[in-house]
Amino acid sequence: MKLWSKGFEPNKMIEVFTVGNDRELDMRLARYDVQGSLAHIKMLESIGLLTADELEVLTGGLNDIAEMIDRGEFRIEPGVEDVHSQVEFILTQRLGDVGKKIHSGRSRNDQVLVDLKLFMRDELRNIAVAASRLFEKFQELSERYKDVLMPGYTHLQVAMPSSFGLWFGAYAESLVDDMQILAAAYDIANQNPLGSAAGYGSSFPLDRTMTTRELGFATMHYNVVAAQMSRGKTERAAAMAIGAIASTVGHFAMDVCMYMCQNYGFVSFPDEFTTGSSIMPHKKNPDVFEIMRGKCNRLQSVANEVAMLLANLPLGYNRDLQLLKDIIFPATTEMVQCMDMCAFMLHHIIVNRDIIVDEKYDYLFTVEDVNRLALSGVPFREAYKRVGMQVQRGEYKPTREVHHTHEGSIGNLCNAEIKLKMQQVLDRII
């Protein structure tokens, strides 16, 4: 069954090529298709295109399909083109001709769009919830290890003292920035396109404000052409947000891989959280974080893939847009999985509390000693020269004392302020 059927069937090879795996991907949209249809028929009754009795019958039929979906019994049958056709087919099969009335005043274009908006809205919320869990773990570890020093690096050279509190806390606040981008993507998704039909509106007196309210959208895409142009824009914004989060998580995964190396030895994990070698019996490899790093690198390419798909499309709907589902659906799932795995691994991370005692980290404290001289009245350039000459002559002996008190430094992490920033942005999404 095809919503556009006019009494003929396309060539089978053509159908297989154009449909692809869209039917499988559509299963994730089933509950949203029912949700959109429930709002649509309620609006149709309010403008006189359905009777109260017809609305009651159709509402009952759609709710039955929703229960089928919740029980895992809903299927897109062979010969049925997509989820939208399947829902209408079931209604017509069970209710007769009244089932055919649910498509009045809409096109499959805006039907797909509203399903995708509702889907993306939920997926972005799921990503935000997973990011919140990871954020809380970073903050917890930042507080727990705030007094444990570790080397800081620039150019991969030993630079200045850092701390595990500073390290974990940095990734917590980086996630806050990523959530700002996610919130922007959520705002783009949270607009109602229903009623735009094929992209040029309808001669029916549709009440789009009503469906906006019924579906819980913050606002609508008012201009019907702009509504159709949002197909791809929502996915592109979501992909950019996913890419930002993936960059943060992938960066952390790289840190862990490096810091687990014996040359660093900053962190470790219980044996059961590592993997081994088939030939080297001593190996304990950070495979989880290597896979995480690889997945996050790949997720950062999703925005470019979406952009390339949209690059040269003319105004209006084009079938190319169907392929967006192949790109964005797996990406939202994989992003949540990566964050949840990262949070899980962090529950078991073991921090080396005695890194700084190694003499190879003596030079970490040169800046501290320069600043100490400057605070005692020695001009900064003179203090810098004194300590620099001690280093050059091999006479430098660090005090190994750190006194950082300004906001965001080792001694003043501002985790409470960072938590407030995160809560403010999450309130826009969750």
Disulfide bonds with the S-S distance in Angstrom:
none
